[in-house]
């Protein structure tokens, strides 16, 4: 994970300033190395958190006329890249061999993993920039009268148009014509993505020409599964114990084949995300090697994160602990008879922690319980976290951003990698709105399929960039194994009735296929836990507020810099 920054002075004489406050925010993301370069009227700065390669790689990387800033991880390069080489060094080698835009697009078509990049070609005065097609890493774009900026994280100074760069594809600017932009989209634009592009054009005061799509194979190749099972038909309508229900469905050969394929794909995704990290924890960079925890799971105790913890155990060396970080916020009105921190997610985390100890007794599991008072929440939100959430402004962004920041900043944590269960609800039908869409349409599976696909298509523009910003601020790289190219492609190939079953109650029928997978791994309690959003499970949210309201803390109307 890195903090990257690019500024183009529109006066064409000097590069824009990198303010000390912003410099610190970028340093938080990349505390191991930092470098900056001024090339003509372009300022490039990189702050590196060492995750891959034999040693940290400074950024920007300059080769000939090219200068690269790269933030992210590239996966599935086992046969193409040495383990001792960093992703950014490998990528710049490939970029120097691209002689035109067509060859550049061909290279991007092959890349897999969460990333964003900024590439400057001094010879042609061209600036290329993008976020991966799933929008997993943050890149903010800002423009005022003097300067155009691209940066991992920001803060509000007023008089600046800013937004999260829509992850629509590869953008190209000519520095002598900043009133025009060219976009090579990942895939053909739909109504939502067209609106995102229109908003970008209006904010940046330019017009975008849309060129031919890049079209990565994994993104477009979404053929239907050859399996024909139907969970609605497999569910015995008679009363039975849940163990019997799960065992009965798992007797079906097609379900077992589906779960074997899913297991292979998810294990591979988890393995890459826990093994590709530096050999030292956050505190031992100077030591060369240590046995402290390198990996943590942001842990509510629900089915998604418990499965990830169970799979991480297969790949993290047995000599190293795995951290399970659970956050609880002081109850707004705690009853006298209960502990202020005894919130729902704390209870389920302790329950699932006991299951992990039962299934993996050789592993040193470290349950780190983070307790946040209301005064501490208010202080950190008003002085620091609000900058990380910017340019987003809703109550939901405030709640989720704070929950992830306090979890990732756990004082006793040494991990560099934070595993998140993000994406599981969108893929497997875990939200109440999925069940409601099915019921509103008179139990119509086609309506459910439309709702699931719409949710998935919107995932790049929703909360992944915000989560990246708040977690990276704590010196950790957020990695979401469910939001992986081949995992998502396979699950989306399944029909809705092969992923969930809403004739069963909440906590059973939603994400049923994922619960069956957890059951096959040995989980018992976690597979029966009802979906609960982190803002409610941790008790950070005030249920009287609407999620899409503008947060009073995020208005930025009277922000003063220190």
Secondary structure, DSSP 4 states (H G I P E B T S, - for coil): -EEEEEEEETTSSSPPP--HHHHHHHHHH--SEEEEEEETTEEEEEEE---SSSS---SSEEETTEEEEEEE---S-TTTS-TTS-HHHHHHHHHTT--SHHHHHHHHHH--SSEEEEEEETTTTEEEEEE-TT--S--EEEE-SSEEEEESS----SS-EEEEPP-SEEEEEETT-TTEEEEEESS---HHHHHHHHHHHHHHT-EEEE------HHHH--PPPS----HHHHS-SS---HHHHHHHHHT-HHHHHHHHHHHHHHHHHHHHHHHSS-SS-TT-TTTS---S--EEEE--SSHHHHHHHHHHTTTS-TTS-EEEEEEEE--TT--TTS-TT--HHHHHHHHHHHHHHHH-TTS-EEEEEEEE-HHHHHHHIIIIIHHHHTT--BHHHHHHHHHHHHHHT-TT---SEEE--TTHHHHHT-SHHHHHHHHHTTS-HHHHHHHHHHHHHHGGGTTHHHHHHHHHTTT-EEE-TTS-HHHHHHHHHS-GGGT--TTSPTTTSTTHHHHHHHHHTT-SSGGGPPP--HHHHTT-S-TTS-TTSBPGGG--TT----
